[in-house]
Amino acid sequence: MTGYGRSVSSYTMPLAALAMALAVRASGLSVDGGALNARILVGALSSAIMFTTIFVVLDHAEAVARRVGEPYGTLVLTFAVTAIEVSIVVSMMLHGANNPTLARESVFSTVMITSTGVVGICLTLGGWRYRKQEIVRQGTSAYLSVLIALTVMTLILPTYTRATDPGTFSATQLGFVSVLSVLLYAGFVFAQTVRHREDFVQGQAHDVPMRTASDSISISALLLLCGLIGIVLLAEQVAASVEDALAAYQVTQADSIVGALIAGLVLMPEAISAVRASLNNELQRGLNVAMGSACATIGLTIPAVAAASLLTGRGLTLGLPPADAVLLILALLICTVSFGTERTTFLTGMVHIVVFFTYVFLIFVP
């Protein structure tokens, strides 16, 4: 163990991920190069290293977050997760045949997992331990207003536009909505960090452990950067392996499954962070992590995949099918009701969890 109770792997894994990614590219085995068995082996090894590195990277992100304080700390976690998700989704979009619905499924899964699964677990466990937990109503309302606007514009509106086929935007519409999404999210970040910072910080103090010199913020920030670069480079290998495996086994609902897997994999460490905050009676911080991830996913991931679509000429389908649109609206409606007061209970969380299980069930039994 080293420093603040960290294992040696927390320092070596980001560097290992970066070294692995560079070695794979230098060997010529990346994506479509080399023999099939070699590509499968490289893909499996890349997946294992990337999966482990995601946890380590987000651990360093949380270390930085604790040092810089709220709400800036939440943004560090959010941007780290969003960077990982964007790299994976774009890599899978550009690998092999055109996959126009993958980005939609990934973003939809992220919103459903965060707004029903993660939020539901936070409210249920925190409410069971503390009976009632307080939230900052202004902050949660701001999250919801941004989330509702972004989800409707990017995931529901394309089904009803008439310039192109249902579910798609024209190039002009896609560029316009992407710019609006970035501007809205930028405005939200400004409000969260500068203009209305007090609306996103819970009004109770909690002891934050001091870091030792060996576990300084500069080391965590450097390892965070190295890990992110390594994950971005490995994402292409993982994307190729997953798509090839699904194609080989002729899996139905492949995009829905892959989208849920991407979102679940990327959000898992962040979900753990949110649940821990709730169990420490820091529910507002847990909600900041969960809802902030959903807002960033749409506000940043959609413009990124839109840019990739426009530059490569690959089609992009964003409009949700009717069943998914109903689930999305239901999740947003329940969030609005749950956060309408300044207190939550375990019953509130159970409602979110029921909707989450419905979402998971319908992935496999549509």
C-alpha positions in Angstrom: 0.0 0.0 0.0 1.1 3.5 -0.7 0.1 7.0 0.4 -3.5 7.4 1.3 -4.2 3.7 1.5 -3.9 3.2 -2.2 -2.5 0.0 -3.8 0.4 0.0 -6.1 -2.0 -0.8 -9.0 -3.7 2.6 -8.6 -0.4 4.1 -9.8 0.6 1.5 -12.3 -2.7 0.8 -14.1 -3.0 4.2 -15.9 0.6 3.8 -17.1 0.0 0.2 -18.1 -3.1 1.2 -20.1 -1.2 3.8 -22.0 1.7 1.5 -22.6 -0.6 -1.3 -23.8 -2.4 1.0 -26.2 0.8 2.3 -27.7 2.3 -1.2 -28.0 -0.8 -2.5 -29.8 -0.7 0.3 -32.3 3.0 -0.2 -32.9 2.6 -3.9 -33.4 0.1 -3.5 -36.3 -2.5 -5.7 -34.6 -5.0 -2.8 -34.0 -8.6 -3.4 -35.1 -8.3 -5.1 -38.5 -4.6 -5.8 -38.7 -2.9 -9.1 -37.9 -4.3 -12.6 -37.7 -7.8 -13.2 -36.3 -6.6 -15.1 -33.2 -4.1 -12.4 -32.4 -6.8 -9.7 -32.7 -9.1 -11.7 -30.4 -6.3 -12.0 -27.8 -5.4 -8.3 -28.1 -9.1 -7.4 -27.8 -9.6 -9.5 -24.6 -6.4 -8.2 -23.0 -7.4 -4.6 -23.9 -10.8 -5.1 -22.4 -9.4 -6.4 -19.1 -6.9 -3.5 -18.8 -9.5 -0.9 -19.8 -12.1 -2.2 -17.4 -9.6 -2.1 -14.5 -8.2 1.3 -15.5 -11.6 2.9 -15.6 -12.0 2.2 -11.9 -8.5 3.4 -11.1 -8.9 6.6 -13.3 -12.2 7.5 -11.6 -10.6 6.8 -8.2 -7.9 9.5 -9.1 -10.7 11.7 -10.4 -12.4 11.5 -7.0 -9.2 12.3 -5.3 -8.9 15.4 -7.3 -12.6 16.1 -6.7 -12.2 15.9 -3.0 -9.3 18.4 -3.0 -10.9 21.0 -5.2 -14.3 20.8 -3.4 -17.9 21.0 -4.6 -19.3 21.6 -7.1 -16.0 21.5 -9.0 -15.2 18.0 -7.8 -18.4 16.7 -9.4 -17.4 18.2 -12.7 -14.0 16.4 -12.6 -15.8 13.1 -12.2 -18.4 14.0 -14.8 -15.9 15.0 -17.5 -13.8 11.9 -16.9 -16.8 9.6 -17.4 -18.0 11.6 -20.4 -14.5 11.5 -22.1 -14.5 7.7 -21.6 -18.0 7.2 -23.0 -17.4 9.5 -26.0 -14.2 7.6 -26.9 -15.9 4.2 -26.8 -19.1 5.3 -28.7 -17.2 7.1 -31.4 -14.8 4.2 -31.8 -17.6 1.7 -32.2 -19.4 4.0 -34.6 -16.4 4.1 -36.9 -15.6 0.4 -36.7 -16.9 -1.8 -39.5 -20.3 -1.2 -41.0 -22.3 1.9 -40.2 -24.1 1.6 -36.9 -26.5 4.6 -36.8 -28.4 3.8 -33.6 -25.5 2.9 -31.2 -25.0 6.5 -29.9 -28.7 6.8 -29.3 -28.8 3.6 -27.3 -25.8 4.5 -25.3 -27.1 8.0 -24.4 -30.6 6.6 -23.6 -29.1 3.9 -21.4 -27.0 6.4 -19.6 -30.0 8.6 -18.8 -32.1 5.6 -17.7 -29.4 4.1 -15.6 -28.6 7.4 -13.8 -32.1 8.8 -13.4 -33.7 5.5 -12.3 -31.0 3.0 -11.2 -28.4 5.1 -9.5 -30.8 7.7 -8.2 -33.1 4.9 -7.0 -30.4 3.1 -5.1 -29.1 6.3 -3.5 -32.6 7.3 -2.4 -33.5 3.8 -1.1 -30.4 3.1 0.8 -30.0 6.6 2.2 -33.7 6.8 3.1 -33.5 3.5 4.8 -30.5 4.5 6.9 -31.5 8.1 7.7 -35.4 7.8 7.3 -35.4 11.2 5.5 -32.7 13.0 3.6 -32.5 16.6 2.6 -31.6 17.9 -0.9 -31.2 21.4 -2.4 -34.3 21.8 -4.4 -32.9 24.6 -6.6 -30.0 22.5 -7.6 -32.0 19.4 -8.5 -34.5 21.5 -10.4 -31.7 23.0 -12.5 -30.4 19.5 -13.3 -33.9 18.4 -14.3 -34.7 21.4 -16.5 -31.5 20.9 -18.4 -31.9 17.2 -18.7 -35.5 17.4 -19.9 -34.6 20.0 -22.5 -31.6 18.1 -23.8 -33.4 14.7 -23.9 -36.5 16.0 -25.7 -34.4 17.9 -28.3 -32.0 15.1 -29.1 -33.9 11.8 -28.4 -37.6 12.6 -29.0 -37.7 15.5 -31.4 -36.0 13.7 -34.3 -38.9 11.3 -34.6 -41.2 14.2 -35.5 -39.1 16.3 -37.8 -39.9 16.2 -41.5 -36.7 17.2 -43.3 -35.4 13.6 -43.4 -36.6 10.1 -42.4 -38.2 9.7 -39.0 -35.7 9.4 -36.2 -33.0 11.4 -38.0 -32.0 15.0 -38.3 -30.8 16.7 -41.5 -27.2 17.9 -41.5 -28.3 21.5 -40.7 -30.7 20.3 -38.0 -28.0 18.1 -36.4 -25.5 20.9 -36.4 -28.0 23.3 -34.9 -29.1 21.0 -32.1 -25.5 20.1 -31.3 -24.5 23.7 -30.9 -27.6 24.4 -28.7 -26.7 21.4 -26.6 -23.2 22.5 -26.0 -24.3 26.1 -25.2 -27.0 24.9 -22.8 -24.6 22.6 -21.0 -21.9 25.4 -20.9 -24.5 27.7 -19.4 -25.4 25.1 -16.8 -21.8 24.6 -15.8 -21.4 28.4 -15.4 -24.4 28.5 -13.2 -23.2 25.4 -11.2 -19.7 26.7 -10.6 -20.0 30.5 -10.6 -23.4 32.2 -10.7 -25.5 29.9 -8.5 -22.9 27.7 -6.9 -24.7 27.6 -3.5 -27.6 25.8 -5.2 -25.5 22.7 -5.8 -23.8 22.4 -2.4 -25.5 20.7 0.5 -25.7 22.9 3.6 -23.9 20.6 6.0 -20.2 20.1 6.5 -18.5 16.8 6.3 -15.0 15.9 7.3 -12.7 15.4 4.3 -9.5 13.4 5.0 -6.3 15.2 4.3 -4.0 13.8 1.7 -0.4 13.1 2.2 2.4 14.5 0.1 2.8 11.2 -1.7 -0.9 11.3 -2.8 -0.9 14.9 -3.9 -3.4 16.4 -6.3 -0.7 16.8 -9.0 0.1 13.1 -9.0 -3.6 12.2 -9.1 -4.2 14.7 -12.0 -1.2 13.3 -14.0 -2.3 9.7 -13.5 -5.9 10.7 -14.4 -4.6 12.2 -17.7 -2.5 9.2 -18.5 -5.3 6.8 -17.8 -7.8 8.7 -19.9 -5.4 8.7 -22.9 -4.8 5.0 -22.5 -8.6 4.3 -22.3 -9.3 6.4 -25.4 -6.7 4.5 -27.4 -7.8 1.1 -26.0 -11.5 1.8 -26.7 -11.0 1.1 -30.4 -9.7 -2.4 -29.7 -12.6 -3.1 -27.3 -15.1 -1.7 -29.7 -13.9 -4.0 -32.5 -14.0 -7.1 -30.2 -17.5 -6.5 -28.9 -19.0 -5.8 -32.4 -17.2 -8.8 -33.9 -18.5 -11.1 -31.1 -22.1 -10.0 -31.4 -22.0 -10.4 -35.2 -20.5 -13.9 -34.9 -23.3 -15.0 -32.6 -26.0 -13.1 -34.5 -27.3 -11.5 -31.3 -30.6 -9.7 -31.7 -31.2 -6.2 -30.1 -27.4 -5.9 -30.4 -27.4 -2.0 -30.3 -29.6 -2.0 -27.1 -27.4 -4.5 -25.4 -24.1 -2.8 -26.4 -25.5 0.6 -25.5 -26.5 -0.6 -22.0 -23.2 -2.4 -21.5 -21.2 0.7 -22.5 -23.2 2.9 -20.1 -23.2 0.4 -17.3 -19.4 -0.2 -17.6 -18.6 3.5 -17.7 -21.1 4.5 -15.0 -20.3 1.7 -12.5 -17.5 3.5 -10.6 -19.4 6.8 -10.6 -22.5 5.0 -9.4 -20.5 3.6 -6.5 -19.3 7.1 -5.7 -22.9 8.4 -5.7 -24.1 5.6 -3.4 -21.3 6.1 -1.0 -22.2 9.8 -0.8 -25.8 8.9 0.0 -24.8 6.5 2.7 -22.7 9.2 4.2 -25.8 11.4 4.3 -24.4 13.5 1.4 -27.4 12.9 -0.8 -27.0 16.2 -2.8 -23.5 15.2 -3.8 -24.7 11.8 -4.9 -27.4 13.4 -7.0 -24.9 15.9 -8.4 -22.8 13.0 -9.6 -25.7 11.0 -11.0 -27.7 13.7 -12.7 -24.6 15.6 -13.7 -23.4 12.5 -15.7 -26.8 12.3 -17.5 -26.6 16.0 -18.5 -23.0 15.8 -19.6 -23.7 12.7 -21.6 -26.3 14.4 -23.8 -24.7 17.9 -23.7 -21.3 16.6 -24.8 -21.6 13.1 -26.2 -24.4 13.9 -28.7 -22.4 16.9 -30.2 -19.3 14.6 -30.4 -21.0 11.8 -32.3 -22.8 14.3 -34.4 -19.4 15.8 -35.4 -18.1 12.4 -36.2 -21.2 11.6 -38.3 -21.0 14.8 -40.3 -17.2 14.4 -40.9 -17.4 10.8 -42.0 -20.7 10.9 -43.7 -22.1 8.0 -41.6 -25.8 8.1 -40.8 -26.9 8.9 -37.2 -30.4 7.9 -35.9 -31.3 9.7 -32.6 -35.1 9.4 -32.4 -36.2 6.8 -29.9 -38.8 4.1 -30.7 -42.2 4.6 -29.0 -41.6 2.2 -26.1 -38.3 3.8 -25.2 -39.7 7.3 -25.5 -42.5 6.3 -23.0 -39.9 5.0 -20.5 -37.8 8.1 -20.9 -40.7 10.4 -20.3 -41.8 8.3 -17.3 -38.3 8.5 -15.8 -38.1 12.3 -16.1 -41.6 12.7 -14.7 -40.8 10.6 -11.7 -37.6 12.6 -11.1 -39.6 15.8 -11.2 -42.1 14.5 -8.6 -39.3 13.0 -6.4 -37.3 16.2 -6.3 -40.3 18.4 -5.9 -39.8 18.6 -2.2 -36.6 19.1 -0.1 -36.8 15.7 1.4 -36.7 12.1 0.1 -37.5 8.7 1.6 -36.8 5.1 0.8 -40.2 4.8 -0.9 -39.2 7.5 -3.4 -36.2 5.4 -4.3 -38.2 2.2 -4.7 -40.3 3.9 -7.4 -37.2 4.7 -9.4 -35.8 1.2 -9.0 -39.1 -0.3 -10.3 -38.8 1.8 -13.5 -35.1 0.8 -13.8 -36.0 -2.9 -13.7 -38.7 -2.4 -16.3 -36.0 -0.7 -18.6 -33.6 -3.7 -18.1 -36.4 -6.3 -18.7 -37.5 -4.6 -22.0 -33.9 -4.7 -23.3 -34.1 -8.5 -23.5 -37.9 -8.8 -24.0 -38.9 -5.8 -26.1 
